[in-house]
Amino acid sequence: MNKLAEGIVKLKWLIIIAVVVLTAFLGYQLKDIKINADIISSLPDDDPVALLYKNIGKEFGGNDLGMIVLKTDDIFKKEVLEHVKQITDTLKYTNGISTVTSLTDVIDIKGSEWGIEIGKLVDEYDMPDTQEELDSLKYRVFSKEMYKGSIVSEDGTSTLIMFNMLNDIDKQKLAFEIKEKIIGLNLPETIYFGGLPMMMNDVSDLILSDIVRLIPIVFFLIAIILLISFRTIRGVLLPLLTAGISVIWTLGVMVVTGYEITMISNLIPVILLAVGSAYTIHVLNRINQCTEEDRKKALKTALAYIITPVILAAVTTAIGFMSFVFGAYLTMIRDFGIFTALGVFFALILSVFFVPALISAFSMYKSKASLEKNGKEEKSFLSNNILLPLKNILSVHPKYILITWSILLLLTFSGVFMIQRSVNMTDY
């Protein structure tokens, strides 16, 4: 490890330039990142039941069905019917929509003196205008089970508009377009969206909002902990920098290899920020503990000592995430395991190579005064107020600690049998 440590210090500028170039390249790829909220696409094709389900949805359009519900005090009003027709026409003239079924555009079958007459329930060129015509339409709708409770609610306050998407269309993109168009109509009635494609669009928005909201929070919390622990700008920036770069690399590789963000893999950035920063913390802590006057020599000594433990820590973590590849049913969970393990590997490489290279290149060593204080065992706020009291409790009362943890273990283990499974997308 001594030769590796010397090589890192010797090739510090090459390492820094390589990291900057690779980060710029993979960071640029993030502009093409996509979100896939379709859980059906995560069903494995090697499962005959899952394959049959996909084929049925593809052939009969069950997975391509979208719905819009328009709710008001009374559906059978002239202006409300015009709004239903407005929504129907908007859907009809949207590329990617194959069929539309609504109150103003549904087939009506009725008997006549010549047999069976097939036509439209409502003539779109001669919409009901008078109260008599509206009452007649209402009577006809509620006299047929195929309309009552399906196209129009039994209380007459809601109506359903259904549409099917083409198989080879980007359903999330089309769902977003439909939602924007319908909302853009500014209709006075209350409008609800339903169906798998529309739900996928909403889940996609939630995934994006989770990422945007959680990453700054995690950054802030980790920064506070690092500041309390190291009390230096270097101690805060370097762990966050390496973790942030590992996130960029991981997501960039996902884009380059054609993978998309799912409701599982959206956790990767948060996990890597927490896990990835730990390796840099170990490296920095060991460097800080070396009090040799020659700081370059101290850096090499610290690296030679810490590289093996950090590698082992990262490997065990990566193996844990890789277990998803062999034990998970859904492909989105397998992908999560692969790329999280890859991100851990990136964080390891950056902590072992990039961080020491930065410290050596920019002389980011501790000051002499800090080293003298360190030699006198200066303790941080975290050490004085949390770690040292905890250490004293553990050494003075080991039996009580073991008993307490045994009780907690039994209580938590009993909760394993109360875990409930749920695959309801609306709960997300």
Helices and strands as residue ranges (DSSP letters): H 2-10, H 12-29, G 30-32, G 40-42, H 48-60, G 62-64, E 65-71, H 78-92, E 97-101, E 107-112, E 115-120, H 131-142, E 158-165, H 171-184, E 190-195, H 196-230, H 233-256, G 265-267, H 268-289, H 295-327, H 331-349, I 350-354, H 355-361, H 368-375, H 381-382, I 383-387, H 388-396, H 398-415, G 416-418, G 425-427
